[in-house]
Amino acid sequence: MESFMQELDHPAGRRGALVLFSGGQDSTTCLAWALEHFERVETLGVDYGQRHDVEMRCREDVLRAVRALNPKWDARLGEDHRLDMSVLGQISDCALTKERAIELEASGVPNTFVPARNLLFFTFASAIAYRRGLSVLVGGMCETDYSGYADCRDNTLKSLQVTLSLGLDAPMTVETPLMWLSKAETWALAQRLGGDAFVEIVRERTHTCYMGDREHHHDWGWGCGECPACRLRREGWEAWAASRK
């Protein structure tokens, strides 16, 4: 805990940041992380024709709740940007953008994989960050508890960081604070960042379910309970809850 707080106080971590903010568990935790690390934080939401577009509505509720929770976060949280990238949904033939059953492909990766999604998100985010004078991009990608998406891997994002910096002729850092955390550790990080009140925001207000289900409520939040995103969220919650007993 001491080293965690020392990291937050490090002066090198005070540049401005743009958070890829979907309104889900991971991006909301990353938003809190950024608000502790940087003096100025802006957010970016992307509408890409996703079936679970309810997340675009949930994110506004989450932003309001985050502002109300912590005056310091409220002071640091700046403009929210939204991008219409529905063309990605038009060219992607996957279960996140089409009415298809979720299943594993021959490669072993679920057909919820949207090819090049994160590559495009970060590229567009870098253009906004450059214009806004922000030098850090923050995303909730993870290579520990994840579905095997190639554009969530650490090597992919390190390579992208170099490409963006060269293409802009300006340093652009890609931060992925959840990269090596399990989902249980992500819940624990949320608690360290904002206490039980922030965990409650994540649990009740964020949306992760690929099916867009806001009708079924569970200990870990809302969702169908069966899709890969729900299973990861549920298993992480249960492991974290068990560790606290």
PyMOL commands that set and color helices and strands:
alter all, ss='L'
color gray80, all
select helices_A, chain A and resi 2-9+11-13+25-37+54-69+71-76+86-91+117-132+150-152+154-168+183-205+228-243
alter helices_A, ss='H'
color red, helices_A
select strands_A, chain A and resi 17-20+41-47+77-84+136-138+173-175+217-218+221-222
alter strands_A, ss='S'
color yellow, strands_A
deselect
rebuild
show_as cartoon
